[in-house]
Amino acid sequence: MSIFVRIWFFFSLVVVLSLGFIAYTLTQQVKPNVRQVVEDTLAENANIIAQLIAEDVYQHQVDTPEFDQKIQAALSRQLNATIWQHRKEQINQQLYITDPQGIVIYDSEGQAVGQDYSKWNDVYLTLRGKYGARSTATNPYDRNSSVMHIAAPIIYQQQLLGVVSIGKPNQSVQPYIERAEQQLIYQALWIAALSLLLASMVAYWLRHSIDRVRRYAQALAPVNQAPFFYSAKELNQVTQALSEMREKLEDRGYVENYVNTLTHELKSPLTAIQASAELLQDDLPLVDQQQFALHIVEQSQRLQSLIERMLLLTRLEKNQHVLEFQSVDLNHLIQQCFQQQQSVLQLKQIQIQLDLPEHSLIHADPFWLKQALNNLLDNARDFCPPQGKIAVQLQQDPSHHNITLLFFNEGDAIPEYALNRVFETYFSLPRPHNQQRSTGIGLSIVKQIIQQHQGQISIQNIEANRLDFLATHQSGVLLTLTLHTNFI
């Protein structure tokens, strides 16, 4: 059983037990309260009747047929009343009158005339100037057969003439008691059902919230957004603690991955440098010495390039460098990159075709955008065959405030399995001429720079006769880069 089911179960159990206890207590109070109201009404009625019949008692007319007829007509009066959804059609009361000694001189039911009622509480207490009331069961085996009697003194000209006692069967008020109890139980059930529903909602919310925290803790992607709870301070504190722990773990994992990658990439050039240096210690011909010295220079340059790119990647991934946007002429940046690599391009006899407008102003960070362009040119140069072609075209779209850079290099197509991975960090393909792999960092840096400029980048293989801006028709790889001219 999960903790959420247990929370719901025990909460529901407490609610049900509490409501059951309250309902039981209220139902136990319903019957006495209803009877208290009836007693209050009977006490008022007894005093009213005592006042109305005082003169008849004084004149000894209570034993006449006329008096009995008048009383019976009053008690048999037909009612047409709906009280608390209960239909009431007749009066359920009876009365008797005693003399000052407690002897019954009139009974509406005609059964107790001449009997001594002086010992009954209603008569006994009233004759002594106190409040007289009693409840007596007509059937000792049926507790609902009791009749409540309330008495009032009959006083005429300041003389106590006797007692009038009004009786009402408790059974006549039983429908009201039962209805009150049913209403209480019905409402208690509704409250219990609503409470159980609310308990289920709270349990579900708690489970869903904790599950969000759990998923957040399990998902280690940096883009995962930490959940926030508007009405759960404790859950927010747990999320904050997980975020802090997660940042520490991510930093540790990043450093570990960084060190492992750097160690792996540095191993190959260091081994080559060490081997060349050991060979140079021997007595070698001048030509061999120059060759091994050239190997050392090349590998040292490779180490320097690797370190620089790893540092660039670290700054990008950790956001240690805040981009400073300004108005930049993209045409000028592209020409600068080609001029800086002119000697390397000439050595490989690569043909350059630039189709650039006079000015291409965009809002960008010139340092990082130039880094991206240099990495694109390095990649294109490495995969372009000797005497091949690199072509660049800028296409402006003033209506959408976009500028598109098409960067084409002639050469072999990228394998299908690698098209979706070329922008991954540390993924690289062997160069077509020396079969060596790069660090796999260059295009990853390019993608991160373009994303921080809110741009898009894509790469695809292009067959012959597919690019109109090429002077001749070659097959190769086309990289498309889109930037916004009004980014800020």
C-alpha positions in Angstrom: 0.0 0.0 0.0 1.5 3.3 -1.1 1.9 6.2 1.3 -0.7 8.2 -0.6 -3.3 5.5 -0.2 -2.5 5.3 3.5 -2.9 9.1 3.8 -6.2 9.0 2.1 -7.4 6.0 4.1 -6.5 7.4 7.5 -7.8 10.9 6.6 -11.1 9.3 5.4 -11.3 7.1 8.5 -10.9 10.2 10.8 -13.6 12.0 8.8 -16.0 9.1 8.8 -15.5 8.4 12.5 -15.9 12.1 13.4 -19.0 12.5 11.3 -20.4 9.3 12.7 -19.8 10.5 16.3 -21.3 14.0 15.5 -24.3 12.4 13.8 -24.9 10.0 16.7 -24.6 12.9 19.2 -27.0 15.0 17.3 -29.6 12.3 16.8 -29.5 11.7 20.6 -30.2 15.3 21.1 -33.1 15.5 18.5 -35.7 13.6 20.6 -35.2 15.5 23.9 -35.1 18.8 22.0 -38.3 18.1 20.1 -40.0 17.0 23.3 -38.8 20.2 25.1 -40.5 22.2 22.3 -43.7 20.2 22.7 -43.5 20.6 26.5 -43.1 24.4 26.1 -46.2 24.4 23.8 -48.3 22.3 26.1 -47.4 24.5 29.1 -48.7 27.6 27.3 -51.8 25.8 26.1 -52.6 24.5 29.6 -52.4 27.9 31.1 -54.6 29.4 28.3 -57.2 26.6 28.8 -57.1 27.0 32.5 -58.0 30.6 32.1 -60.8 29.9 29.6 -62.5 27.2 31.7 -62.1 28.9 35.2 -65.6 30.3 35.2 -67.1 27.0 34.1 -65.3 25.2 36.9 -66.4 27.8 39.4 -70.1 27.4 38.3 -69.8 23.5 38.4 -70.6 23.2 34.7 -67.7 20.9 33.7 -69.9 17.8 34.2 -72.6 19.0 31.8 -73.1 17.6 28.3 -72.7 21.2 26.9 -69.2 21.5 28.3 -68.2 18.1 27.1 -69.6 18.9 23.6 -67.6 22.1 23.5 -64.3 20.4 24.5 -64.8 17.4 22.1 -65.6 19.8 19.2 -62.3 21.6 19.9 -60.3 18.4 20.1 -61.9 16.9 17.1 -61.3 19.9 14.9 -60.0 18.9 11.5 -56.7 20.4 10.4 -55.3 20.9 7.0 -51.6 21.6 7.7 -48.3 20.4 6.2 -45.7 20.8 8.9 -42.1 20.0 7.9 -43.4 17.9 4.9 -45.6 16.0 7.4 -49.3 16.0 6.8 -51.3 16.8 10.0 -55.1 16.4 9.9 -56.2 16.2 13.5 -55.4 17.4 17.0 -53.5 14.8 19.1 -54.2 16.2 22.6 -56.3 15.2 25.6 -57.2 16.9 28.9 -58.6 16.2 32.3 -59.7 18.5 35.1 -59.4 17.8 38.9 -60.8 19.6 41.9 -58.6 21.0 44.6 -58.2 17.6 46.2 -56.9 16.0 42.9 -60.1 14.1 42.1 -60.9 14.0 38.4 -64.1 15.9 37.6 -63.7 15.8 33.8 -61.8 13.6 31.3 -62.0 14.3 27.6 -61.6 10.5 27.1 -64.4 9.8 29.7 -62.3 7.1 31.5 -60.8 8.8 34.6 -63.8 10.7 36.1 -63.9 10.2 39.9 -60.4 8.8 40.1 -57.8 10.2 42.5 -54.9 11.8 40.6 -53.6 13.7 43.5 -50.4 11.6 43.6 -49.5 12.2 39.9 -46.7 14.7 39.5 -48.6 17.0 37.2 -51.5 17.4 39.7 -49.5 17.0 42.9 -47.0 19.7 42.1 -49.4 22.1 40.5 -51.7 22.0 43.6 -48.7 23.0 45.6 -47.9 26.0 43.4 -45.1 24.4 41.4 -44.7 23.5 37.8 -46.3 20.1 37.3 -45.4 17.7 34.5 -45.2 14.0 34.0 -44.7 11.4 31.2 -46.4 8.1 31.7 -46.4 5.0 29.4 -49.8 3.6 28.7 -48.2 0.3 27.7 -45.2 -0.8 29.9 -43.8 -2.9 27.0 -43.8 0.0 24.5 -41.6 2.9 25.3 -43.1 5.0 22.5 -46.6 4.7 24.1 -45.9 7.4 26.7 -48.0 10.5 27.1 -46.7 13.8 28.2 -48.9 15.7 30.7 -48.5 19.4 31.5 -50.8 20.9 34.2 -51.8 24.4 35.0 -53.8 25.7 38.1 -57.4 26.8 37.6 -57.8 30.1 39.5 -60.9 32.1 39.7 -61.3 35.2 41.8 -57.9 34.3 43.5 -59.3 30.9 44.5 -57.6 27.7 43.5 -60.4 25.6 41.9 -58.4 22.7 40.7 -56.0 21.6 37.9 -56.3 21.2 34.2 -53.7 18.8 32.7 -53.2 18.6 28.9 -51.7 15.4 27.6 -50.1 14.7 24.2 -48.8 11.3 23.1 -45.1 11.2 22.3 -45.9 9.1 19.3 -47.5 12.1 17.6 -44.2 13.9 17.4 -42.2 10.8 16.4 -42.5 11.6 12.6 -40.7 14.9 13.2 -38.0 13.2 15.3 -37.5 10.6 12.6 -37.4 13.2 9.8 -34.8 15.2 11.8 -32.7 12.1 12.3 -32.9 11.2 8.6 -31.9 14.7 7.6 -28.9 14.6 9.9 -27.8 11.2 8.6 -28.4 12.3 5.0 -26.4 15.5 5.4 -23.7 13.6 7.3 -23.4 11.2 4.3 -23.1 14.1 1.9 -20.4 15.7 4.0 -18.6 12.4 4.3 -18.7 11.9 0.5 -17.5 15.5 -0.1 -14.8 15.0 2.5 -13.7 11.8 0.9 -13.6 13.5 -2.5 -11.5 16.4 -1.1 -9.3 13.9 0.6 -8.8 12.1 -2.7 -8.0 15.4 -4.4 -5.5 16.3 -1.8 -3.9 12.8 -1.9 -3.8 13.0 -5.7 -2.3 16.5 -5.6 0.3 15.4 -3.1 1.1 12.4 -5.1 1.3 14.3 -8.4 3.5 17.0 -6.8 5.9 14.6 -5.2 6.0 12.7 -8.5 6.9 15.9 -10.3 9.8 16.4 -7.8 10.8 12.8 -8.4 10.8 13.2 -12.2 12.8 16.4 -11.8 15.3 14.6 -9.7 15.6 11.8 -12.2 15.9 14.0 -15.2 19.4 15.4 -15.4 19.0 17.4 -18.6 20.1 21.0 -18.0 16.9 22.3 -19.8 14.6 20.6 -17.4 12.6 23.3 -15.6 12.3 23.0 -11.8 8.6 22.6 -10.7 7.1 25.3 -8.5 4.2 24.8 -6.1 2.2 27.9 -5.1 0.7 26.3 -2.0 3.4 23.9 -0.8 6.4 25.6 0.8 7.9 22.3 1.9 7.8 20.9 -1.7 9.5 24.0 -3.0 12.2 23.6 -0.4 12.7 19.9 -1.4 12.9 21.0 -5.1 15.5 23.7 -4.2 17.6 21.2 -2.3 17.4 18.8 -5.3 18.4 21.6 -7.6 21.4 22.5 -5.5 22.4 18.8 -5.3 21.8 18.4 -9.0 24.0 21.4 -9.9 26.8 20.0 -7.8 26.5 16.5 -9.4 26.3 18.1 -12.9 29.4 20.1 -12.3 31.2 17.0 -11.0 30.0 15.1 -14.1 31.0 17.9 -16.4 34.5 18.1 -15.0 34.9 14.4 -15.1 33.7 14.2 -18.7 35.9 17.3 -19.6 39.0 15.7 -18.1 38.4 12.3 -19.7 37.8 13.9 -23.1 40.9 16.2 -22.8 43.0 13.3 -21.7 41.9 11.1 -24.6 42.4 13.9 -27.2 45.8 14.9 -25.8 47.1 11.3 -25.7 47.6 10.9 -29.5 49.6 14.2 -30.2 51.7 13.8 -27.1 52.6 10.3 -28.1 53.7 11.5 -31.5 55.7 14.4 -30.0 57.4 12.0 -27.6 58.3 9.5 -30.3 59.7 12.2 -32.6 61.7 13.8 -29.8 63.2 10.4 -28.9 64.2 9.8 -32.5 65.8 13.2 -32.7 68.1 12.2 -29.9 69.8 9.7 -32.3 72.3 10.6 -35.0 70.0 11.1 -38.0 70.3 12.6 -41.5 69.3 16.2 -41.8 66.3 15.3 -43.9 65.0 13.0 -41.2 65.7 15.5 -38.5 63.7 18.2 -40.3 60.8 15.7 -40.9 60.6 14.8 -37.2 60.9 18.4 -36.2 58.0 19.2 -38.5 56.0 16.4 -36.9 56.6 18.0 -33.5 55.5 21.4 -34.8 52.3 20.0 -36.3 51.4 18.1 -33.2 52.1 21.1 -31.0 49.8 23.1 -33.2 47.2 20.4 -32.9 47.5 20.5 -29.1 47.1 24.3 -29.1 44.1 24.1 -31.3 42.5 21.4 -29.1 43.1 23.3 -25.9 41.7 26.5 -27.4 38.6 24.8 -28.6 38.0 23.0 -25.4 38.2 26.3 -23.5 35.8 27.9 -26.0 33.3 25.0 -25.5 33.6 25.3 -21.7 32.8 29.0 -21.8 29.8 28.4 -24.0 28.4 25.5 -22.0 28.9 27.2 -18.7 27.7 30.6 -19.9 30.8 32.2 -18.5 30.9 34.7 -21.4 27.9 37.0 -21.8 27.2 37.8 -25.4 27.6 41.5 -26.2 25.3 42.3 -29.2 26.0 45.1 -31.5 25.6 46.0 -35.2 27.9 43.8 -37.2 28.6 43.6 -40.9 28.4 39.9 -41.7 29.9 40.4 -45.1 33.0 42.0 -43.5 33.3 39.1 -40.9 33.2 36.5 -43.7 35.9 38.2 -45.7 38.1 38.5 -42.7 37.9 34.7 -42.0 38.8 33.9 -45.6 41.8 36.4 -45.6 43.2 34.8 -42.4 43.1 31.4 -43.9 44.2 32.5 -47.4 47.6 30.8 -47.3 46.2 27.4 -46.1 43.5 27.6 -48.8 46.1 28.4 -51.5 48.3 25.6 -50.4 45.4 23.2 -51.0 44.5 25.1 -54.2 40.9 25.5 -53.1 38.7 27.7 -55.2 36.7 30.3 -53.3 33.4 31.7 -54.6 31.8 34.5 -52.6 28.4 35.9 -53.4 27.9 38.7 -50.8 26.0 41.9 -50.8 27.7 45.2 -50.2 26.5 45.3 -46.6 24.8 42.7 -44.4 24.1 44.3 -41.1 22.9 42.1 -38.2 22.8 42.3 -34.4 25.3 39.9 -33.0 28.4 39.3 -30.9 31.3 39.8 -33.3 33.7 37.7 -31.3 31.6 34.6 -31.1 30.1 34.9 -34.5 33.6 35.1 -36.0 34.5 32.0 -34.0 31.6 30.2 -35.6 32.5 31.3 -39.1 36.1 30.2 -38.6 35.0 26.8 -37.4 32.7 26.4 -40.4 35.6 27.4 -42.8 38.0 24.9 -41.0 35.4 22.1 -41.4 34.7 22.9 -45.1 38.5 23.1 -45.8 39.2 19.8 -44.2 36.5 18.0 -46.2 37.1 19.8 -49.5 39.4 17.9 -51.9 42.5 19.6 -53.4 41.5 22.0 -56.2 37.9 21.7 -54.9 35.5 24.6 -54.3 34.1 26.4 -51.3 31.2 28.8 -52.0 29.4 31.2 -49.7 26.2 33.2 -50.4 24.2 35.6 -48.3 20.5 35.9 -48.9 18.6 38.7 -47.3 14.9 38.6 -46.6 13.9 42.2 -45.5 10.2 41.2 -45.1 11.0 38.7 -42.4 14.1 40.5 -41.1 16.2 37.4 -41.7 19.5 36.8 -43.4 20.5 33.3 -44.6 24.1 32.1 -45.0 24.7 29.2 -47.5 28.0 27.6 -46.9 28.9 25.0 -49.5 32.0 22.8 -49.8 32.6 20.4 -52.6 33.4 16.8 -51.5 32.0 13.5 -50.4 28.5 13.3 -49.0 28.0 12.8 -45.3 26.8 9.3 -44.4 23.1 9.1 -43.6 23.7 7.9 -40.0 25.9 10.9 -39.3 23.7 13.7 -40.7 21.8 14.0 -37.4 24.9 13.7 -35.2 27.4 16.1 -36.8 26.5 18.8 -34.3 27.0 16.6 -31.3 29.9 17.3 -29.0 32.9 15.0 -29.6 31.3 13.4 -32.6 33.6 13.5 -35.7 34.1 11.9 -39.1 37.5 10.9 -40.5 39.0 13.4 -42.9 38.9 12.1 -46.5 42.7 12.4 -47.1 44.5 11.5 -43.9 41.6 9.5 -42.3 42.2 11.3 -39.0 39.4 12.5 -36.9 39.0 16.0 -35.4 38.2 16.8 -31.8 34.5 16.8 -32.6 34.1 20.2 -31.0 34.0 22.6 -33.9 30.4 22.2 -35.2 29.2 21.8 -31.6 30.6 25.3 -30.8 29.0 26.6 -34.0 25.5 25.3 -33.0 25.7 26.7 -29.5 26.8 30.1 -30.8 23.9 30.2 -33.3 21.4 29.1 -30.7 22.5 31.9 -28.4 21.9 34.2 -31.3 18.3 32.7 -31.6 19.2 31.5 -35.0 18.9 28.1 -36.8 21.5 25.9 -38.5 21.1 22.8 -40.6 23.3 20.6 -42.9 22.5 18.4 -45.9 24.1 16.7 -48.8 23.7 18.4 -52.2 23.8 16.7 -55.5 25.0 18.2 -58.8 22.9 20.9 -60.4 21.0 21.7 -57.2 22.6 25.1 -56.3 21.9 28.0 -58.7 24.5 30.3 -57.2 27.5 28.0 -58.1 29.3 29.0 -61.2 29.9 25.3 -62.0 27.9 22.3 -60.8 29.5 20.2 -58.1 28.2 17.8 -55.4 29.0 18.3 -51.8 27.7 19.5 -48.4 25.6 22.5 -47.8 25.3 24.1 -44.4 22.4 26.6 -44.0 22.6 29.2 -41.2 19.7 31.7 -40.5 20.1 34.8 -38.3 17.7 37.6 -37.4 18.7 41.0 -38.5 16.8 42.7 -35.7 17.5 40.2 -32.9 17.7 42.9 -30.3 
